[in-house]
Amino acid sequence: MANKTQDFDFSKAAEDFFAAFKMDTKVFDDASRDAAEFCVRMGRIALGATRKNVELSNAWATETLKKAEGINKVQKDVAAYGTTASEFVSDQAQSMPEKLAQYAEVAKTAQIEAVELLMSVSKDVQSKFAAAAEDMTKKTA
């Protein structure tokens, strides 16, 4: 027996539902398109930030592994192991603020792009509402 949820066509059901109401569905179609465009644009921002974070992580890991290879040697003196490890940890601690600042810069850029997108979209929505209100005023007058 076939699973009924797999055979159910939600797009067709939505079309049939709106067709039952004798009205123009252009508003719903436009809203769906606009929402999809917004999601794509916001997705580009998120994916771009993620890509940059991955690049930073890879560079940081590669740099750390190179430094770890440098300390992975047999030492003549037992105390040298402690000194070598201490130098490695100190070097990592000193480079940490710069690395974290790079991540913060990526986040800041993504936030600015997201706010600019939201402001742009809100202006578009405001102008559409104003046009719709003006159109309704003309129709009722």
Secondary structure, 3 states (H helix, E strand, C coil): CCCHHHHCCHHHHHHHHHHHCCCCCHHHHHHHHHHHHHHHHHHHHHHHHHHHHHHHHHHHHHHHHHHHHHHCCCCCCHHHHHHHHHHHHHHHHHHHHHHHHHHHHHHHHHHHHHHHHHHHHHHHHHHHHHHHHHHHHHHHC
